[in-house]
Amino acid sequence: MALLPSFIAFTGVDDPQLLSAMQALSARYPIEWGILVDDAQADKRLFPDATERDALLSATGLRWAAHVCGEQARLIANDPDKATVDVTRFQRVQVNHSFSGSSAAQIECTVRFGRKHGVRTMLQGSSDFPADARLDWLFDTSFGTGVAAARWPALPANGPFCGYSGGIKPDTAGAVVAAIGASIDTGQYWIDMESGVRTDDRFDLAKCEAVCRAVYG
């Protein structure tokens, strides 16, 4: 039997009116909810403004990750002491500072930011997982576009906590988990999706539930 993910990350939560249904789904399945954070893009539906973020984060019983983009992500990865983004009430912070990976110096800065704020940090990569276990790693060649990954890299032995993203949605989630989990004897991982759980550019909880059922039954 394929090893199942520790949890599913649904990224792009943007509507506080969905909170009650999100709480009900989280009571049934292991879920991390992701909020895209960039005040410069707060006019876009994917990026809730500060008031909407506060309303979302005020809910109980939910696990949250901040997916920081734009200037604040650049600062975290290059000059973390100047970053002003509020990451309180988040359990993890993904730093979307580049599509081309992170340098050794940027990894050090991201780790330092996480330690300063008492939060676990994540970085993205598009090749094999690094061995650095001081932060979490997400394999992502799609960057929110819904393009399926051509391959799923193996988890490093005794390495960091790693995740997988790229073209995962209700009708592919089961096969993706089977492909990832079939080559893993031990270890933990998560899967993440954004565009795969949206309908007409709106976060779709029915699709989230369908993914959960496909993965966990």
C-alpha positions as CSV (number, residue, x, y, z in Angstrom):
1,M,0.0,0.0,0.0
2,A,1.3,3.4,-1.0
3,L,2.4,5.7,1.9
4,L,-0.1,8.5,2.3
5,P,0.8,12.2,2.8
6,S,0.9,13.5,6.3
7,F,-1.5,16.2,5.2
8,I,-2.9,18.0,2.1
9,A,-2.1,21.7,1.6
10,F,-4.8,23.7,-0.2
11,T,-3.4,27.0,-1.2
12,G,-5.3,30.1,-2.2
13,V,-7.9,30.5,0.5
14,D,-9.5,33.9,-0.2
15,D,-13.0,33.9,1.3
16,P,-13.7,34.2,5.0
17,Q,-17.3,33.0,4.3
18,L,-15.9,29.5,3.8
19,L,-14.5,29.2,7.3
20,S,-17.3,27.1,8.8
21,A,-17.1,24.5,5.9
22,M,-13.3,24.6,6.2
23,Q,-13.5,23.8,9.9
24,A,-15.9,20.9,9.2
25,L,-13.5,19.5,6.5
26,S,-10.5,19.9,8.7
27,A,-12.3,17.9,11.4
28,R,-12.4,14.9,9.0
29,Y,-9.1,15.1,7.2
30,P,-5.5,16.4,7.8
31,I,-5.3,19.7,6.0
32,E,-3.1,22.8,5.9
33,W,-4.8,25.9,4.4
34,G,-2.5,28.3,2.5
35,I,-3.0,32.0,2.2
36,L,-1.1,33.9,-0.5
37,V,0.3,37.1,1.0
38,D,1.3,40.1,-1.0
39,D,-0.3,43.4,-0.2
40,A,0.8,44.8,-3.6
41,Q,-1.6,42.3,-5.2
42,A,-4.5,42.6,-2.7
43,D,-6.8,43.7,-5.5
44,K,-6.6,40.2,-7.0
45,R,-8.9,37.5,-5.7
46,L,-6.1,35.1,-4.9
47,F,-4.5,37.6,-2.5
48,P,-6.8,38.5,0.5
49,D,-6.1,41.9,2.0
50,A,-5.1,42.4,5.6
51,T,-8.7,42.6,6.8
52,E,-9.6,39.4,5.1
53,R,-6.5,37.6,6.3
54,D,-7.3,38.7,9.9
55,A,-10.8,37.3,9.5
56,L,-9.5,34.0,8.2
57,L,-6.8,33.6,10.8
58,S,-9.3,34.3,13.6
59,A,-10.9,30.9,13.1
60,T,-10.1,28.1,15.4
61,G,-9.2,24.5,14.6
62,L,-7.4,25.3,11.3
63,R,-3.7,24.9,10.3
64,W,-2.3,27.8,8.3
65,A,0.6,28.5,6.0
66,A,1.5,31.9,4.6
67,H,2.7,31.8,1.0
68,V,4.6,35.0,0.9
69,C,5.2,36.6,-2.5
70,G,6.5,39.9,-3.9
71,E,8.8,42.3,-2.1
72,Q,8.4,40.7,1.3
73,A,9.4,37.3,-0.1
74,R,12.5,38.9,-1.6
75,L,13.4,40.6,1.7
76,I,13.0,37.3,3.7
77,A,15.4,35.5,1.3
78,N,17.9,38.3,1.1
79,D,17.6,40.7,4.0
80,P,15.3,39.1,6.6
81,D,15.8,41.8,9.2
82,K,14.0,44.3,6.9
83,A,11.0,42.0,6.3
84,T,7.8,43.4,7.9
85,V,5.3,40.7,6.9
86,D,3.2,39.6,9.9
87,V,3.5,35.8,10.2
88,T,2.0,35.4,13.6
89,R,-0.9,32.8,13.7
90,F,0.8,30.9,10.8
91,Q,2.4,27.5,11.4
92,R,4.5,27.6,8.3
93,V,5.8,30.2,5.8
94,Q,6.6,29.4,2.2
95,V,8.9,32.1,0.7
96,N,8.0,32.4,-3.1
97,H,11.0,34.7,-3.9
98,S,12.1,33.1,-7.2
99,F,11.2,30.5,-9.8
100,S,14.9,29.5,-10.2
101,G,15.7,28.2,-6.8
102,S,17.6,29.5,-3.8
103,S,21.3,30.2,-3.3
104,A,23.1,29.1,-0.1
105,A,22.9,32.6,1.2
106,Q,19.1,32.8,0.6
107,I,18.6,29.5,2.4
108,E,20.5,30.9,5.4
109,C,18.4,34.1,5.4
110,T,15.1,32.1,5.1
111,V,16.2,29.9,8.0
112,R,17.1,32.9,10.1
113,F,13.7,34.6,9.4
114,G,11.9,31.4,10.6
115,R,13.9,31.1,13.8
116,K,13.4,34.8,14.5
117,H,9.7,34.5,14.2
118,G,9.3,31.0,15.6
119,V,7.8,29.6,12.5
120,R,8.8,26.8,10.1
121,T,9.9,28.0,6.7
122,M,9.6,26.5,3.2
123,L,11.4,27.0,-0.1
124,Q,10.5,25.7,-3.6
125,G,12.7,23.8,-6.0
126,S,12.2,22.1,-9.3
127,S,14.8,19.3,-9.1
128,D,15.8,16.7,-6.5
129,F,15.2,17.7,-2.8
130,P,18.1,19.3,-1.0
131,A,19.4,17.6,2.2
132,D,19.1,20.7,4.4
133,A,16.6,19.8,7.1
134,R,16.5,23.2,8.7
135,L,13.5,24.1,6.5
136,D,10.9,22.3,4.5
137,W,11.1,21.8,0.7
138,L,8.3,21.9,-1.9
139,F,9.0,20.3,-5.4
140,D,7.1,22.6,-7.8
141,T,7.5,23.0,-11.5
142,S,4.0,24.5,-12.0
143,F,4.0,27.6,-9.7
144,G,0.2,27.7,-9.5
145,T,-0.4,27.2,-13.2
146,G,-1.8,23.6,-12.9
147,V,0.9,22.0,-15.1
148,A,1.5,18.4,-14.2
149,A,5.0,17.4,-13.1
150,A,6.9,15.1,-15.4
151,R,8.4,13.2,-12.5
152,W,8.2,13.0,-8.7
153,P,11.7,13.1,-7.0
154,A,12.4,10.6,-4.3
155,L,12.5,11.7,-0.6
156,P,16.0,12.0,0.7
157,A,16.9,9.4,3.4
158,N,16.6,10.9,6.9
159,G,16.2,14.3,5.2
160,P,13.9,17.3,5.5
161,F,10.1,17.3,5.4
162,C,9.2,17.5,1.7
163,G,6.2,18.2,-0.4
164,Y,5.0,17.8,-4.0
165,S,3.0,20.1,-6.2
166,G,2.1,20.4,-9.9
167,G,-1.2,19.5,-11.6
168,I,-2.8,17.9,-8.6
169,K,-6.6,18.0,-8.6
170,P,-9.5,15.8,-7.8
171,D,-9.2,13.5,-10.7
172,T,-5.4,13.1,-10.5
173,A,-4.8,13.2,-6.7
174,G,-5.2,9.5,-6.1
175,A,-2.8,8.5,-9.0
176,V,-0.2,11.1,-7.8
177,V,-0.2,9.8,-4.3
178,A,0.1,6.2,-5.6
179,A,3.0,7.2,-7.7
180,I,4.8,9.1,-4.9
181,G,4.0,6.7,-2.2
182,A,4.8,3.5,-4.1
183,S,8.6,4.3,-4.0
184,I,8.6,5.3,-0.4
185,D,9.0,2.8,2.4
186,T,9.2,5.3,5.3
187,G,9.2,9.0,5.8
188,Q,6.7,11.9,5.6
189,Y,5.6,14.2,2.9
190,W,2.7,16.5,1.9
191,I,1.0,17.4,-1.4
192,D,0.0,20.9,-2.3
193,M,-2.3,22.4,-4.9
194,E,-3.7,25.8,-5.9
195,S,-5.3,26.0,-9.4
196,G,-6.6,22.4,-9.0
197,V,-9.1,23.5,-6.3
198,R,-10.4,26.6,-8.0
199,T,-13.5,27.0,-10.1
200,D,-14.1,30.2,-12.1
201,D,-11.2,31.7,-10.1
202,R,-12.9,31.0,-6.8
203,F,-11.6,28.7,-4.1
204,D,-13.7,25.6,-4.4
205,L,-14.2,23.5,-1.2
206,A,-16.1,20.8,-3.0
207,K,-13.0,20.1,-5.0
208,C,-10.9,20.1,-1.8
209,E,-13.3,17.5,-0.3
210,A,-13.0,15.4,-3.5
211,V,-9.2,15.5,-3.3
212,C,-9.4,14.4,0.4
213,R,-11.6,11.5,-0.5
214,A,-9.4,10.4,-3.4
215,V,-6.4,10.4,-1.1
216,Y,-7.7,9.2,2.2
217,G,-11.0,7.5,1.3
